[in-house]
Amino acid sequence: MKRKHFVGIFVALLLGGLFLNLYERPPMTMEQQTEPPPTSVTTADAKVDITKPVEKKKMAARSISSITSTEIKNLRNSFPDKTEVRADVEKNPHRTPESLVIFATNMGPLMEKAYKSDKDADVLIKVLHDCATDDNVARSARALCVKNVDKIARTHPQMKGKADELRSDVSPDVLKLLQKRNMMMK
């Protein structure tokens, strides 16, 4: 009997506290309840009126530019060396090695461009092929390069032959890592 009383009192106190909390909140004003939705959004480039439909011509003008030689050079320079990755891991074994983060950061925007352009896809596949077949590059980075070539080949089916060629050129330990991590294109 005592336990039922205790539970009842506990529930009553809990509900009482909830109602007091709701009661103490100030009521919303009419302005807060009927605030109209925004009509424009300010971006880094301009203020955009969101009430008007966007014309397709304007969207085409904002397409992503092609991969530049500087971006390719930066990506090549960020290929993570085996010893560099080992040193990063020794510094902090609980974090992703800084050299791999820099490499992935340089690769991300190029992948986006490659998805949208056959020309950029072809350029990037050549660089990723060099990365994947370079024995001085860390194995995890080489596997990432193979995986990204597979992704590009899914977006651009005419590049599937280059992805297959890369898989035949890459060392067995990289392929083993890809299979182990289930990273291969199915």
C-alpha positions as CSV (number, residue, x, y, z in Angstrom):
1,M,0.0,0.0,0.0
2,K,2.8,2.4,0.8
3,R,4.4,1.9,-2.6
4,K,1.2,2.8,-4.4
5,H,1.0,6.0,-2.4
6,F,4.6,6.8,-3.1
7,V,4.0,6.3,-6.9
8,G,0.9,8.4,-6.8
9,I,2.6,11.3,-4.9
10,F,5.6,11.1,-7.3
11,V,3.3,11.3,-10.4
12,A,1.4,14.2,-8.9
13,L,4.6,16.1,-8.1
14,L,5.9,15.4,-11.6
15,L,2.7,16.6,-13.3
16,G,2.5,19.6,-11.0
17,G,6.0,20.6,-11.9
18,L,5.2,20.3,-15.6
19,F,2.1,22.5,-15.3
20,L,4.0,25.1,-13.3
21,N,6.7,25.2,-15.9
22,L,4.1,25.7,-18.7
23,Y,2.3,28.3,-16.6
24,E,5.5,30.4,-15.9
25,R,6.3,30.8,-19.7
26,P,5.1,34.1,-21.0
27,P,2.4,33.8,-23.6
28,M,3.3,34.4,-27.3
29,T,2.4,37.8,-28.7
30,M,0.2,38.1,-31.8
31,E,3.2,39.1,-33.8
32,Q,5.1,36.0,-32.8
33,Q,2.1,33.8,-33.6
34,T,1.5,35.4,-37.1
35,E,5.0,36.2,-38.2
36,P,5.1,35.9,-42.0
37,P,7.6,33.6,-43.8
38,P,10.8,35.3,-45.1
39,T,10.7,36.6,-48.7
40,S,14.4,36.7,-49.3
41,V,17.6,34.9,-48.3
42,T,21.0,36.6,-48.1
43,T,23.9,34.5,-49.4
44,A,27.6,35.3,-49.6
45,D,27.0,36.5,-53.2
46,A,23.7,38.3,-53.2
47,K,20.3,38.7,-51.7
48,V,17.9,36.3,-53.4
49,D,14.1,36.8,-53.6
50,I,12.7,33.4,-52.8
51,T,9.1,34.3,-53.8
52,K,10.0,34.2,-57.5
53,P,10.7,31.0,-59.5
54,V,14.3,30.5,-60.5
55,E,14.9,30.6,-64.2
56,K,16.8,27.7,-65.7
57,K,19.1,30.0,-67.6
58,K,20.4,31.6,-64.4
59,M,21.0,28.1,-62.9
60,A,23.2,27.1,-65.9
61,A,25.3,30.3,-65.4
62,R,26.1,29.1,-61.8
63,S,27.6,25.7,-62.9
64,I,30.8,24.6,-61.2
65,S,33.9,25.6,-63.1
66,S,36.3,23.0,-64.5
67,I,39.1,21.4,-62.5
68,T,42.2,23.7,-62.7
69,S,45.8,22.7,-62.9
70,T,46.4,24.3,-59.5
71,E,43.8,22.0,-58.0
72,I,45.4,19.0,-59.6
73,K,48.8,20.1,-58.3
74,N,47.4,20.5,-54.8
75,L,45.9,17.1,-54.9
76,R,49.1,15.5,-56.1
77,N,51.1,17.3,-53.4
78,S,48.7,16.0,-50.8
79,F,49.0,12.3,-51.7
80,P,49.7,11.0,-48.1
81,D,53.1,9.2,-47.9
82,K,53.2,6.0,-45.8
83,T,55.7,7.5,-43.4
84,E,53.7,10.7,-43.0
85,V,50.5,8.7,-42.1
86,R,52.5,6.6,-39.6
87,A,53.9,9.7,-38.0
88,D,50.4,11.2,-37.7
89,V,49.1,8.0,-36.1
90,E,51.9,8.0,-33.6
91,K,51.2,11.6,-32.7
92,N,47.5,10.8,-32.0
93,P,46.3,7.3,-32.6
94,H,42.7,8.2,-31.8
95,R,42.2,10.6,-34.7
96,T,42.2,10.3,-38.4
97,P,45.7,11.1,-39.6
98,E,46.0,14.8,-40.6
99,S,47.6,13.9,-43.9
100,L,44.6,11.8,-44.9
101,V,42.2,14.6,-43.9
102,I,44.1,17.1,-46.0
103,F,44.1,14.7,-49.0
104,A,40.4,14.0,-48.7
105,T,39.7,17.8,-48.3
106,N,41.6,18.5,-51.5
107,M,39.8,15.6,-53.3
108,G,36.2,16.4,-52.3
109,P,35.6,19.5,-54.5
110,L,37.3,17.8,-57.5
111,M,35.0,14.8,-57.1
112,E,32.0,17.1,-57.2
113,K,33.3,18.6,-60.5
114,A,34.0,15.2,-61.9
115,Y,30.4,14.0,-61.3
116,K,29.2,16.9,-63.4
117,S,31.6,16.9,-66.3
118,D,33.0,14.1,-68.5
119,K,36.1,16.2,-69.2
120,D,36.8,16.7,-65.4
121,A,36.0,13.0,-64.7
122,D,38.7,12.0,-67.3
123,V,41.2,14.4,-65.8
124,L,40.6,13.3,-62.2
125,I,40.6,9.6,-63.1
126,K,44.1,10.0,-64.5
127,V,45.3,11.6,-61.2
128,L,43.5,9.0,-59.1
129,H,45.1,6.2,-61.2
130,D,48.5,7.7,-60.3
131,C,47.6,7.8,-56.7
132,A,46.3,4.3,-56.6
133,T,49.3,2.8,-58.3
134,D,52.0,4.7,-56.4
135,D,53.6,2.4,-53.8
136,N,54.8,5.4,-51.7
137,V,51.3,6.5,-51.0
138,A,49.6,5.1,-47.9
139,R,47.5,2.1,-48.7
140,S,44.3,3.6,-47.3
141,A,44.6,6.6,-49.6
142,R,45.3,4.3,-52.5
143,A,42.1,2.4,-51.7
144,L,40.2,5.6,-51.5
145,C,41.5,6.6,-55.0
146,V,40.2,3.3,-56.4
147,K,36.9,3.7,-54.7
148,N,36.5,7.2,-56.1
149,V,37.3,6.1,-59.6
150,D,34.5,3.5,-59.2
151,K,32.1,6.2,-58.0
152,I,33.0,8.4,-61.1
153,A,32.5,5.3,-63.3
154,R,29.0,4.9,-61.9
155,T,28.2,8.5,-62.8
156,H,29.9,8.3,-66.2
157,P,29.3,4.7,-67.5
158,Q,31.7,5.3,-70.4
159,M,34.5,5.4,-67.8
160,K,33.9,1.9,-66.5
161,G,36.7,0.5,-68.6
162,K,39.1,2.9,-66.9
163,A,37.9,1.7,-63.5
164,D,38.4,-1.9,-64.5
165,E,41.9,-1.1,-65.8
166,L,42.8,0.6,-62.6
167,R,41.7,-2.5,-60.6
168,S,43.9,-4.6,-62.7
169,D,46.9,-2.2,-62.2
170,V,46.6,-1.7,-58.5
171,S,48.5,-4.0,-56.0
172,P,46.7,-6.9,-54.4
173,D,47.0,-5.5,-50.9
174,V,44.9,-2.4,-51.9
175,L,42.3,-4.7,-53.5
176,K,42.2,-6.8,-50.4
177,L,41.6,-3.7,-48.3
178,L,38.8,-2.6,-50.6
179,Q,37.2,-6.0,-50.3
180,K,37.7,-6.2,-46.6
181,R,36.0,-2.8,-46.2
182,N,33.4,-3.7,-48.7
183,M,34.4,-0.6,-50.7
184,M,34.3,-2.3,-54.2
185,M,31.6,-1.2,-56.7
186,K,29.0,-3.9,-56.9
